[in-house]
């Protein structure tokens, strides 16, 4: 940087930086202080004029601005001035030492505060982690209890379903012949949905043709049992069976599985008025 006094004198100073602030190098600053015989509590203002050029105003201790440089006596007749200069440098040096001590003290205080802050932060984090672990353990305990209770309820419900299914199967398997019963609706004249529990126990996992026979030997029909993920139905050939058998809305049908891929179809006909009711529905 360049600093220029009111009377036109200029000084070129080097600027450096440490981790906290910028500062003027000692050599150039000492030259400026020496040239102006400073060091007795003068007050200086720096006004930036651009391109790192600063105009300075120097004020005496009494507040009066220096408009001209301080005059020095010659070396032959001014031993007193020399002493004054020496005392000025001593004052500057003492001030620098005082500033350095103050900075060190400030640095130590800040370091202690930082360490205390970090220690306090770590304690708070440990406390949060501890509380979080306790809360998590409590939450997991409650969750485990809820899951256990839900599993017990599920197992109980599953046992009831198995028992109910077993009872229904015992009714369906008459004299060792598996069977399922169904009442014909309007849609059941085109295809027939087979009950899932019967499918699980007696129908193969792949689609296959079954033979459905009339109990009196009047006829038989090849019907495709179409196995799907959602449901299993009698599809291809079934509408022909319903037409030729014939099946009507309201008929109660019993399909008996007399062989692995062969059914006998028994029907119980409804009264005409009941059939009309099904047709309306």
KANOR-V129061 format. One record per residue. N is the residue number from 1. SS is DSSP state (H for helix, E for strand, C for the rest). PHI is phi in whole degrees, -180 to 180 (* if undefined). D_CENTER is the distance of its C-alpha to the mean C-alpha in Angstrom with 2 decimals. Layout:
n:N ss:SS phi:PHI d_center:D_CENTER
n:N ss:SS phi:PHI d_center:D_CENTER
This chain:
n:1 ss:C phi:* d_center:52.86
n:2 ss:E phi:-116 d_center:56.34
n:3 ss:E phi:-116 d_center:57.71
n:4 ss:E phi:-127 d_center:60.88
n:5 ss:C phi:-81 d_center:63.17
n:6 ss:C phi:-60 d_center:65.16
n:7 ss:C phi:-92 d_center:68.28
n:8 ss:C phi:96 d_center:66.64
n:9 ss:C phi:-70 d_center:66.07
n:10 ss:E phi:-122 d_center:62.82
n:11 ss:E phi:-135 d_center:60.86
n:12 ss:E phi:-100 d_center:58.26
n:13 ss:C phi:-119 d_center:55.50
n:14 ss:C phi:-88 d_center:52.72
n:15 ss:E phi:-108 d_center:49.16
n:16 ss:E phi:-128 d_center:46.70
n:17 ss:E phi:-139 d_center:43.22
n:18 ss:C phi:-110 d_center:41.74
n:19 ss:C phi:-58 d_center:38.07
n:20 ss:C phi:-110 d_center:38.67
n:21 ss:C phi:-161 d_center:41.28
n:22 ss:E phi:-89 d_center:44.00
n:23 ss:E phi:-150 d_center:47.61
n:24 ss:E phi:-86 d_center:51.14
n:25 ss:C phi:-61 d_center:52.77
n:26 ss:H phi:-61 d_center:55.52
n:27 ss:H phi:-60 d_center:58.37
n:28 ss:H phi:-67 d_center:58.27
n:29 ss:H phi:-67 d_center:57.63
n:30 ss:H phi:-62 d_center:60.53
n:31 ss:H phi:-64 d_center:62.76
n:32 ss:H phi:-63 d_center:61.86
n:33 ss:H phi:-63 d_center:62.52
n:34 ss:H phi:-66 d_center:65.76
n:35 ss:H phi:-63 d_center:67.03
n:36 ss:C phi:-109 d_center:66.61
n:37 ss:C phi:50 d_center:67.67
n:38 ss:C phi:-92 d_center:64.52
n:39 ss:C phi:134 d_center:63.22
n:40 ss:C phi:-116 d_center:64.61
n:41 ss:C phi:64 d_center:61.66
n:42 ss:C phi:-74 d_center:61.84
n:43 ss:E phi:-116 d_center:59.08
n:44 ss:E phi:-124 d_center:57.75
n:45 ss:E phi:-112 d_center:55.64
n:46 ss:E phi:-115 d_center:54.01
n:47 ss:E phi:-117 d_center:53.67
n:48 ss:E phi:-76 d_center:51.84
n:49 ss:C phi:-108 d_center:53.88
n:50 ss:C phi:106 d_center:51.64
n:51 ss:C phi:56 d_center:51.41
n:52 ss:C phi:62 d_center:51.07
n:53 ss:E phi:-106 d_center:54.53
n:54 ss:E phi:-119 d_center:54.86
n:55 ss:E phi:-91 d_center:57.87
n:56 ss:E phi:-113 d_center:58.59
n:57 ss:E phi:-123 d_center:60.54
n:58 ss:E phi:-109 d_center:62.07
n:59 ss:E phi:-118 d_center:63.24
n:60 ss:C phi:-69 d_center:65.69
n:61 ss:C phi:-63 d_center:65.05
n:62 ss:C phi:-85 d_center:67.09
n:63 ss:C phi:94 d_center:64.80
n:64 ss:C phi:-86 d_center:67.28
n:65 ss:E phi:-77 d_center:65.88
n:66 ss:C phi:-82 d_center:67.44
n:67 ss:C phi:-99 d_center:68.88
n:68 ss:C phi:-137 d_center:70.90
n:69 ss:C phi:-69 d_center:70.38
n:70 ss:C phi:-65 d_center:71.89
n:71 ss:C phi:-87 d_center:75.26
n:72 ss:C phi:-106 d_center:75.98
n:73 ss:C phi:-76 d_center:79.44
n:74 ss:C phi:-65 d_center:80.84
n:75 ss:C phi:-63 d_center:80.29
n:76 ss:C phi:-71 d_center:84.04
n:77 ss:C phi:-116 d_center:84.15
n:78 ss:C phi:-131 d_center:80.65
n:79 ss:H phi:-62 d_center:79.88
n:80 ss:H phi:-65 d_center:78.59
n:81 ss:H phi:-65 d_center:76.09
n:82 ss:H phi:-60 d_center:74.99
n:83 ss:H phi:-64 d_center:74.37
n:84 ss:H phi:-64 d_center:72.49
n:85 ss:H phi:-63 d_center:70.28
n:86 ss:H phi:-62 d_center:69.75
n:87 ss:H phi:-66 d_center:68.81
n:88 ss:H phi:-64 d_center:66.39
n:89 ss:H phi:-63 d_center:64.67
n:90 ss:H phi:-63 d_center:64.65
n:91 ss:H phi:-64 d_center:63.07
n:92 ss:H phi:-63 d_center:60.38
n:93 ss:H phi:-62 d_center:59.76
n:94 ss:H phi:-63 d_center:59.59
n:95 ss:H phi:-65 d_center:57.15
n:96 ss:H phi:-63 d_center:54.93
n:97 ss:H phi:-63 d_center:55.04
n:98 ss:H phi:-64 d_center:54.20
n:99 ss:H phi:-62 d_center:51.23
n:100 ss:H phi:-63 d_center:50.05
n:101 ss:H phi:-63 d_center:50.38
n:102 ss:H phi:-64 d_center:48.49
n:103 ss:H phi:-65 d_center:45.68
n:104 ss:H phi:-62 d_center:45.58
n:105 ss:H phi:-62 d_center:45.55
n:106 ss:H phi:-64 d_center:42.76
n:107 ss:H phi:-63 d_center:40.77
n:108 ss:H phi:-63 d_center:41.34
n:109 ss:H phi:-63 d_center:40.26
n:110 ss:H phi:-63 d_center:37.06
n:111 ss:H phi:-63 d_center:36.35
n:112 ss:H phi:-63 d_center:36.94
n:113 ss:H phi:-62 d_center:34.70
n:114 ss:H phi:-62 d_center:31.89
n:115 ss:H phi:-63 d_center:32.40
n:116 ss:H phi:-63 d_center:32.53
n:117 ss:H phi:-64 d_center:29.33
n:118 ss:H phi:-64 d_center:27.54
n:119 ss:H phi:-62 d_center:29.11
n:120 ss:H phi:-64 d_center:28.12
n:121 ss:H phi:-65 d_center:24.49
n:122 ss:H phi:-63 d_center:24.46
n:123 ss:H phi:-61 d_center:26.07
n:124 ss:H phi:-62 d_center:23.51
n:125 ss:H phi:-65 d_center:20.63
n:126 ss:H phi:-61 d_center:22.66
n:127 ss:H phi:-63 d_center:23.26
n:128 ss:H phi:-63 d_center:19.61
n:129 ss:H phi:-62 d_center:18.86
n:130 ss:H phi:-62 d_center:21.94
n:131 ss:H phi:-64 d_center:21.12
n:132 ss:H phi:-64 d_center:17.60
n:133 ss:H phi:-65 d_center:19.34
n:134 ss:H phi:-63 d_center:22.01
n:135 ss:H phi:-64 d_center:19.74
n:136 ss:H phi:-62 d_center:17.73
n:137 ss:H phi:-64 d_center:21.15
n:138 ss:H phi:-63 d_center:22.49
n:139 ss:H phi:-64 d_center:19.63
n:140 ss:H phi:-64 d_center:19.99
n:141 ss:H phi:-61 d_center:23.74
n:142 ss:H phi:-64 d_center:23.57
n:143 ss:H phi:-65 d_center:21.32
n:144 ss:H phi:-62 d_center:23.81
n:145 ss:H phi:-61 d_center:26.69
n:146 ss:H phi:-63 d_center:25.31
n:147 ss:H phi:-65 d_center:24.76
n:148 ss:H phi:-62 d_center:28.21
n:149 ss:H phi:-63 d_center:29.78
n:150 ss:H phi:-65 d_center:28.20
n:151 ss:H phi:-64 d_center:29.39
n:152 ss:H phi:-62 d_center:32.82
n:153 ss:H phi:-64 d_center:33.01
n:154 ss:H phi:-65 d_center:31.99
n:155 ss:H phi:-63 d_center:34.61
n:156 ss:H phi:-62 d_center:37.19
n:157 ss:H phi:-63 d_center:36.50
n:158 ss:H phi:-66 d_center:36.68
n:159 ss:H phi:-63 d_center:39.97
n:160 ss:H phi:-62 d_center:41.35
n:161 ss:H phi:-64 d_center:40.47
n:162 ss:H phi:-63 d_center:42.12
n:163 ss:H phi:-64 d_center:45.12
n:164 ss:H phi:-63 d_center:45.37
n:165 ss:H phi:-65 d_center:45.04
n:166 ss:H phi:-62 d_center:47.63
n:167 ss:H phi:-63 d_center:49.97
n:168 ss:H phi:-67 d_center:49.59
n:169 ss:H phi:-68 d_center:50.19
n:170 ss:H phi:-65 d_center:53.23
n:171 ss:H phi:-75 d_center:54.57
n:172 ss:H phi:-73 d_center:53.78
n:173 ss:C phi:-85 d_center:55.41
n:174 ss:E phi:-105 d_center:59.04
n:175 ss:C phi:56 d_center:61.59
n:176 ss:C phi:80 d_center:58.96
n:177 ss:E phi:-108 d_center:58.14
n:178 ss:E phi:-66 d_center:54.50
n:179 ss:E phi:-154 d_center:54.31
n:180 ss:E phi:-139 d_center:52.15
n:181 ss:E phi:-117 d_center:53.36
n:182 ss:E phi:-157 d_center:52.31
n:183 ss:E phi:-100 d_center:53.84
n:184 ss:C phi:-73 d_center:54.29
n:185 ss:C phi:-105 d_center:52.54
n:186 ss:C phi:-63 d_center:53.17
n:187 ss:H phi:-69 d_center:50.22
n:188 ss:H phi:-76 d_center:51.44
n:189 ss:H phi:-84 d_center:54.48
n:190 ss:C phi:-104 d_center:52.36
n:191 ss:C phi:-151 d_center:49.95
n:192 ss:E phi:-133 d_center:49.25
n:193 ss:E phi:-83 d_center:45.97
n:194 ss:E phi:-89 d_center:46.58
n:195 ss:C phi:-54 d_center:45.05
n:196 ss:H phi:-62 d_center:42.00
n:197 ss:H phi:-63 d_center:43.40
n:198 ss:H phi:-71 d_center:46.53
n:199 ss:H phi:-61 d_center:44.62
n:200 ss:H phi:-60 d_center:42.62
n:201 ss:H phi:-95 d_center:45.90
n:202 ss:H phi:-132 d_center:48.47
n:203 ss:C phi:-104 d_center:47.16
n:204 ss:C phi:-65 d_center:46.20
n:205 ss:C phi:-76 d_center:42.74
n:206 ss:C phi:-113 d_center:44.25
n:207 ss:C phi:-62 d_center:46.18
n:208 ss:E phi:-157 d_center:49.92
n:209 ss:E phi:-82 d_center:53.21
n:210 ss:E phi:-115 d_center:54.84
n:211 ss:E phi:-99 d_center:58.43
n:212 ss:E phi:-113 d_center:59.02
n:213 ss:E phi:-108 d_center:62.67
n:214 ss:E phi:-79 d_center:64.83
n:215 ss:C phi:-65 d_center:66.25
n:216 ss:C phi:-94 d_center:69.81
n:217 ss:C phi:76 d_center:69.52
n:218 ss:C phi:-66 d_center:69.83
n:219 ss:C phi:-172 d_center:67.06
n:220 ss:E phi:-145 d_center:63.81
n:221 ss:E phi:-137 d_center:60.77
n:222 ss:E phi:-89 d_center:58.19
n:223 ss:E phi:-123 d_center:54.77
n:224 ss:E phi:-80 d_center:51.44
n:225 ss:E phi:-92 d_center:48.82
n:226 ss:E phi:-91 d_center:45.60
n:227 ss:E phi:-91 d_center:42.66
n:228 ss:C phi:-123 d_center:39.27
n:229 ss:C phi:-67 d_center:35.82
n:230 ss:C phi:-79 d_center:35.93
n:231 ss:C phi:-156 d_center:39.65
n:232 ss:E phi:-114 d_center:42.96
n:233 ss:E phi:-133 d_center:45.93
n:234 ss:E phi:-83 d_center:49.59
n:235 ss:C phi:-119 d_center:49.64
n:236 ss:C phi:-57 d_center:52.29
n:237 ss:C phi:92 d_center:55.81
n:238 ss:H phi:-74 d_center:54.81
n:239 ss:H phi:-62 d_center:55.94
n:240 ss:H phi:-65 d_center:59.33
n:241 ss:H phi:-58 d_center:59.52
n:242 ss:H phi:-62 d_center:58.78
n:243 ss:H phi:-78 d_center:61.49
n:244 ss:H phi:-89 d_center:64.16
n:245 ss:H phi:-58 d_center:63.72
n:246 ss:C phi:-95 d_center:63.44
n:247 ss:C phi:-107 d_center:60.43
n:248 ss:C phi:-130 d_center:60.17
n:249 ss:C phi:-60 d_center:57.57
n:250 ss:C phi:102 d_center:57.85
n:251 ss:C phi:-64 d_center:59.19
n:252 ss:E phi:-97 d_center:57.90
n:253 ss:E phi:-111 d_center:57.34
n:254 ss:E phi:-123 d_center:57.13
n:255 ss:E phi:-101 d_center:56.03
n:256 ss:E phi:-103 d_center:57.45
n:257 ss:E phi:-87 d_center:56.22
n:258 ss:E phi:-85 d_center:59.58
n:259 ss:E phi:-139 d_center:58.55
n:260 ss:C phi:-52 d_center:55.22
n:261 ss:C phi:-131 d_center:55.29
n:262 ss:E phi:-146 d_center:57.87
n:263 ss:E phi:-112 d_center:57.82
n:264 ss:E phi:-113 d_center:60.68
n:265 ss:E phi:-104 d_center:60.04
n:266 ss:E phi:-109 d_center:61.78
n:267 ss:E phi:-128 d_center:61.80
n:268 ss:E phi:-123 d_center:62.93
n:269 ss:C phi:-75 d_center:64.03
n:270 ss:C phi:-89 d_center:63.25
n:271 ss:C phi:-67 d_center:65.85
n:272 ss:H phi:-62 d_center:66.12
n:273 ss:H phi:-67 d_center:64.90
n:274 ss:H phi:-69 d_center:61.76
n:275 ss:H phi:-64 d_center:61.15
n:276 ss:H phi:-60 d_center:61.55
n:277 ss:H phi:-62 d_center:58.96
n:278 ss:H phi:-64 d_center:56.44
n:279 ss:H phi:-63 d_center:57.32
n:280 ss:H phi:-64 d_center:56.63
n:281 ss:C phi:-61 d_center:53.23
